[in-house]
Each structure stands twice: as structure tokens, then as C-alpha cells.
Amino acid sequence: MIIIMIIIIIIIIIIIIIIIIIIIIIIIIIIIIILCIRGGGGGGGGGGRRGGGGGGGGGRGRRGGGGRGGGEEEEEEEERRRRRKRRRRRRRRRRRRRRRRRRRRRRRRRKKKKEEEEEEEEEEEEEKKKKKKKRRRWEDEI
């Protein structure tokens, strides 16, 4: 009777351990899925702009990584990128017109700046010459 009781207790303990392991595995899988859906954080090694995708996906950046949930994000990201590219093209056309006007002003400023720089350089050279003369006088006195 005692032996049978011990065997039953051991079996119950093993079953409890197996149940606990299964629960832990399920929790881990849920965490991985959540990370994949968010696309980023944790996971294998990180990397990329937002940090690696959930389960397996380091280095893929924005795309989520890890088969589950990642795919939905990828489509959204691609759509966003396309929209951004369209916006950028429109902006560039407007900027070009403005730049032409600015360039003319800049050239005038540059001329002024060059003249000022040349004057400063001349002044610096004169100062250096004066210092050299002073040094020579000191040396002569000594």
C-alpha cells in the first residue's frame, strides 16, 4: 500500500510539473505574438530602427519580424512609405523655385563676406609685422 501511494504522489507531481511547463510555454508564445504585433522591442538581438521584431526578427527594423502578426505591420509600413515618397516629390518642386531667389541674395552676401575676410586678413598680417618688429627691438636691446 505504501509503495502504491508513493507512486501515485510521484505521478501527481509529474503531472503538475508538466502543466506548469505548458502554461509557461503558452505565456511565452503570447508574449512573442504581442511583440510581433507591435513590431519591435525584445526578440532576437534587436537591431534596426525601432529595435528588432518580436520572436525571431532582429535587424529587420520596422517590419515586425517573426511570422506571427508581423505581416500586417509590413503592409501598413509599406503604405506609409509610399505616401511619404509622394509628399516628398511635391515638396521638392516647390523648393526649387524658392532656392533660385535665395541664391542671388547669398551671392551678394558672399561678396561682402569675402571683402570683410580679406580686410581682416590684411589687419592680422599688419599686427604680425608689428609684433615681429617689437621682438627685434627687444633682441637688439638685450
N, C-alpha and C positions, 0 to 999 in steps of 0.2 A: 504493500500500500504506500509506504513512504517513497519508494522509487518512482511509482506511478505519479505521485503528487509532484515530485521534483521535476519529472519530465514535462508535466502539464505546465508548471510555472515557467520553465525554460522556454517552452513553445509560446506562451503568452508574451514573455519578454521579447522574444524574437519578432513576433507579430507587431508589437508596439514600436520596436525599433524600425521595422520596415515601413510602418505607417508614417512615422516621423520623417524618415528619409524621403518618402514620396511627397509629403507636404512641403518639405524644404525645396525639393526639385520643382514643384509647381510654383512656389513663390519666386524662385529664381527665374523660371520661364516667364512669369507675369512681369517681373522687373525688366527682363530683356525686351519684352514686347513694348512696354511703356517707353523704354529708352529709344527703341526703334521708331516709334510713332513720333516722338519729339524730335528725333533726328539729332543726336549729339549727346555729349556727356558720356563719361564712363566707357564701357565697352573695351574693345581690344585696342589698347595703345593710344587712343585719341588721335590727334593729328588733324590736319585740315583746318578750315576757318572756324567752325563752331565747335571743334572737338569731335572726335570720331563718332561714328554711329554706334548705336546700341550694341548688339551682340558681337558680331564678328568684325564690325567695319571700322577699323582705324583708317586714317588717311583719305577717306573719301569725302571728307569735309561736309558740305551741306546735305549730301544725299541720303543721310539716314543710315545706310548700311544695314547688314543683317536682314535676311529675306523678308521677315515679317514687318508689315507696316511701312517699311522703307519706300516701297514702290509708289505709294500715294504721294508721299512728300516729294519724290523726284519729279513727278508730273507738275505739281504746283510750282516747284522751284524753276523748272524749265519755262513755264508760262511767264513767271515773274521776270526771268532774264530776257525773254523776247520783248516784253513790254518796255523794260528799261532800255533795250537797244533802240527801239523805235523812238523813245523820248530823246535819247542822246542824239540821234540823227537830226531831229528837228532843231534842237538847240544849237548844233554846230552851224547850221545855215545862218541863224540869226547872229551868232558871234562874229562870223567873218565880216559882216557889214560894219559892225562896231569897231572892229580892230583897225580897219583902214583909217578911220578918223583919228584913232588914238595914235597911230604910228606917226602921223605928221607932227602932232604935238611933241611926241617923245623926241623926235629928231632935233627940234628946236632946243629942248631941254638938254639933250646930249651935247649940242654945240656949246651951250652955256657952261655945262659941267666941264667939258674939255678945256674951255678957256680958263675957268676957275682953277682946275687942276694944274694947268701949265703955270699960272701965276704963282700957285702955292709951291710948285717945284722950284721955280726961279728964286722965290724967297728963301726956301730951305737951302739952296745952293749958296746964296749970299751969306746966310748965317754960318754955314760950314766954313766958308772962306774966312770970315771974321774970327771964328774960333781958332783956325789954324794960325792966323796972324798973331793972336794973343799968345798961343803956345810958343811960337817962335820968339816973341819978346821975352817971355819967361826964361826960355832956354838961354838967350843972349845974356840976360841979367845974371843967371847962375854961372 
